[in-house]
């Protein structure tokens, strides 16, 4: 999933030079919190052109980010060319594609639809250095989702982690813009048991 990230900042901090705007690419799947059932996303890998952003994301959220040579070229109002080549990799990991949005279709986002399933995600999952699952809560406006089409010339992301993509054609969507807010990461925990008053019987002593 290619993105252009813009106006990235931490709350109560000025924008960090070199980590405010940059292209980004991720390979994700869709999961749920094992205790609460909250729907979320889990990223197998992420690539970004900003070395500062890669370092921060690895440190703060323990995300599997990689530094990459990347560019995103806008060719028309809704048409783009995207290129990514991972730096410092043992073997080439390249993604190259052209894609375009085809305009909004309001019926896409109805409850129970595939589009609703992939966008209504309230948290981001990862694992800390000790291997324990962690989650960061997400908040965003409803996705302004559109149908899309693409010519994917090369995609090494799945193969780089030992996954084989199905031979069927991809289901494609495009979003023109999206505002996302992300909270600090915390351990995935079983919810605390509810507590209440404990009935006690007392007998007078006299």
Secondary structure as a PSIPRED ss2 file (coil, helix, strand):
# PSIPRED VFORMAT (PSIPRED V4.0)

   1 X C   1.000  0.000  0.000
   2 X E   0.000  0.000  1.000
   3 X E   0.000  0.000  1.000
   4 X E   0.000  0.000  1.000
   5 X E   0.000  0.000  1.000
   6 X C   1.000  0.000  0.000
   7 X C   1.000  0.000  0.000
   8 X C   1.000  0.000  0.000
   9 X C   1.000  0.000  0.000
  10 X C   1.000  0.000  0.000
  11 X C   1.000  0.000  0.000
  12 X C   1.000  0.000  0.000
  13 X C   1.000  0.000  0.000
  14 X C   1.000  0.000  0.000
  15 X C   1.000  0.000  0.000
  16 X C   1.000  0.000  0.000
  17 X C   1.000  0.000  0.000
  18 X C   1.000  0.000  0.000
  19 X C   1.000  0.000  0.000
  20 X C   1.000  0.000  0.000
  21 X C   1.000  0.000  0.000
  22 X E   0.000  0.000  1.000
  23 X E   0.000  0.000  1.000
  24 X E   0.000  0.000  1.000
  25 X E   0.000  0.000  1.000
  26 X E   0.000  0.000  1.000
  27 X E   0.000  0.000  1.000
  28 X E   0.000  0.000  1.000
  29 X E   0.000  0.000  1.000
  30 X E   0.000  0.000  1.000
  31 X E   0.000  0.000  1.000
  32 X E   0.000  0.000  1.000
  33 X C   1.000  0.000  0.000
  34 X C   1.000  0.000  0.000
  35 X C   1.000  0.000  0.000
  36 X C   1.000  0.000  0.000
  37 X C   1.000  0.000  0.000
  38 X C   1.000  0.000  0.000
  39 X E   0.000  0.000  1.000
  40 X E   0.000  0.000  1.000
  41 X E   0.000  0.000  1.000
  42 X E   0.000  0.000  1.000
  43 X E   0.000  0.000  1.000
  44 X E   0.000  0.000  1.000
  45 X E   0.000  0.000  1.000
  46 X E   0.000  0.000  1.000
  47 X E   0.000  0.000  1.000
  48 X E   0.000  0.000  1.000
  49 X C   1.000  0.000  0.000
  50 X C   1.000  0.000  0.000
  51 X H   0.000  1.000  0.000
  52 X H   0.000  1.000  0.000
  53 X H   0.000  1.000  0.000
  54 X H   0.000  1.000  0.000
  55 X H   0.000  1.000  0.000
  56 X H   0.000  1.000  0.000
  57 X H   0.000  1.000  0.000
  58 X H   0.000  1.000  0.000
  59 X H   0.000  1.000  0.000
  60 X H   0.000  1.000  0.000
  61 X C   1.000  0.000  0.000
  62 X C   1.000  0.000  0.000
  63 X C   1.000  0.000  0.000
  64 X C   1.000  0.000  0.000
  65 X E   0.000  0.000  1.000
  66 X E   0.000  0.000  1.000
  67 X E   0.000  0.000  1.000
  68 X E   0.000  0.000  1.000
  69 X E   0.000  0.000  1.000
  70 X E   0.000  0.000  1.000
  71 X E   0.000  0.000  1.000
  72 X E   0.000  0.000  1.000
  73 X E   0.000  0.000  1.000
  74 X E   0.000  0.000  1.000
  75 X C   1.000  0.000  0.000
  76 X C   1.000  0.000  0.000
  77 X C   1.000  0.000  0.000
  78 X C   1.000  0.000  0.000
  79 X E   0.000  0.000  1.000
  80 X E   0.000  0.000  1.000
  81 X E   0.000  0.000  1.000
  82 X E   0.000  0.000  1.000
  83 X E   0.000  0.000  1.000
  84 X E   0.000  0.000  1.000
  85 X E   0.000  0.000  1.000
  86 X E   0.000  0.000  1.000
  87 X C   1.000  0.000  0.000
  88 X C   1.000  0.000  0.000
  89 X C   1.000  0.000  0.000
  90 X C   1.000  0.000  0.000
  91 X C   1.000  0.000  0.000
  92 X C   1.000  0.000  0.000
  93 X C   1.000  0.000  0.000
  94 X E   0.000  0.000  1.000
  95 X E   0.000  0.000  1.000
  96 X E   0.000  0.000  1.000
  97 X E   0.000  0.000  1.000
  98 X E   0.000  0.000  1.000
  99 X E   0.000  0.000  1.000
 100 X E   0.000  0.000  1.000
 101 X E   0.000  0.000  1.000
 102 X E   0.000  0.000  1.000
 103 X E   0.000  0.000  1.000
 104 X E   0.000  0.000  1.000
 105 X C   1.000  0.000  0.000
 106 X H   0.000  1.000  0.000
 107 X H   0.000  1.000  0.000
 108 X H   0.000  1.000  0.000
 109 X H   0.000  1.000  0.000
 110 X C   1.000  0.000  0.000
 111 X C   1.000  0.000  0.000
 112 X C   1.000  0.000  0.000
 113 X C   1.000  0.000  0.000
 114 X H   0.000  1.000  0.000
 115 X H   0.000  1.000  0.000
 116 X H   0.000  1.000  0.000
 117 X H   0.000  1.000  0.000
 118 X H   0.000  1.000  0.000
 119 X H   0.000  1.000  0.000
 120 X C   1.000  0.000  0.000
 121 X C   1.000  0.000  0.000
 122 X C   1.000  0.000  0.000
 123 X E   0.000  0.000  1.000
 124 X E   0.000  0.000  1.000
 125 X E   0.000  0.000  1.000
 126 X E   0.000  0.000  1.000
 127 X E   0.000  0.000  1.000
 128 X C   1.000  0.000  0.000
 129 X C   1.000  0.000  0.000
 130 X C   1.000  0.000  0.000
 131 X C   1.000  0.000  0.000
 132 X C   1.000  0.000  0.000
 133 X E   0.000  0.000  1.000
 134 X E   0.000  0.000  1.000
 135 X E   0.000  0.000  1.000
 136 X E   0.000  0.000  1.000
 137 X E   0.000  0.000  1.000
 138 X E   0.000  0.000  1.000
 139 X E   0.000  0.000  1.000
 140 X E   0.000  0.000  1.000
 141 X C   1.000  0.000  0.000
 142 X C   1.000  0.000  0.000
 143 X C   1.000  0.000  0.000
 144 X C   1.000  0.000  0.000
 145 X E   0.000  0.000  1.000
 146 X E   0.000  0.000  1.000
 147 X E   0.000  0.000  1.000
 148 X E   0.000  0.000  1.000
 149 X E   0.000  0.000  1.000
 150 X E   0.000  0.000  1.000
 151 X E   0.000  0.000  1.000
 152 X E   0.000  0.000  1.000
 153 X E   0.000  0.000  1.000
 154 X E   0.000  0.000  1.000
 155 X E   0.000  0.000  1.000
 156 X C   1.000  0.000  0.000
 157 X H   0.000  1.000  0.000
 158 X H   0.000  1.000  0.000
 159 X H   0.000  1.000  0.000
 160 X H   0.000  1.000  0.000
 161 X C   1.000  0.000  0.000
 162 X C   1.000  0.000  0.000
 163 X C   1.000  0.000  0.000
 164 X C   1.000  0.000  0.000
 165 X C   1.000  0.000  0.000
 166 X C   1.000  0.000  0.000
 167 X C   1.000  0.000  0.000
 168 X C   1.000  0.000  0.000
 169 X C   1.000  0.000  0.000
 170 X C   1.000  0.000  0.000
 171 X C   1.000  0.000  0.000
 172 X C   1.000  0.000  0.000
 173 X E   0.000  0.000  1.000
 174 X E   0.000  0.000  1.000
 175 X E   0.000  0.000  1.000
 176 X C   1.000  0.000  0.000
 177 X C   1.000  0.000  0.000
 178 X C   1.000  0.000  0.000
 179 X C   1.000  0.000  0.000
 180 X E   0.000  0.000  1.000
 181 X E   0.000  0.000  1.000
 182 X E   0.000  0.000  1.000
 183 X C   1.000  0.000  0.000
 184 X C   1.000  0.000  0.000
 185 X C   1.000  0.000  0.000
 186 X E   0.000  0.000  1.000
 187 X E   0.000  0.000  1.000
 188 X C   1.000  0.000  0.000
 189 X C   1.000  0.000  0.000
 190 X C   1.000  0.000  0.000
 191 X C   1.000  0.000  0.000
 192 X C   1.000  0.000  0.000
 193 X C   1.000  0.000  0.000
 194 X C   1.000  0.000  0.000
 195 X C   1.000  0.000  0.000
 196 X C   1.000  0.000  0.000
 197 X C   1.000  0.000  0.000
 198 X C   1.000  0.000  0.000
 199 X C   1.000  0.000  0.000
 200 X C   1.000  0.000  0.000
 201 X C   1.000  0.000  0.000
 202 X C   1.000  0.000  0.000
 203 X C   1.000  0.000  0.000
 204 X C   1.000  0.000  0.000
 205 X C   1.000  0.000  0.000
 206 X C   1.000  0.000  0.000
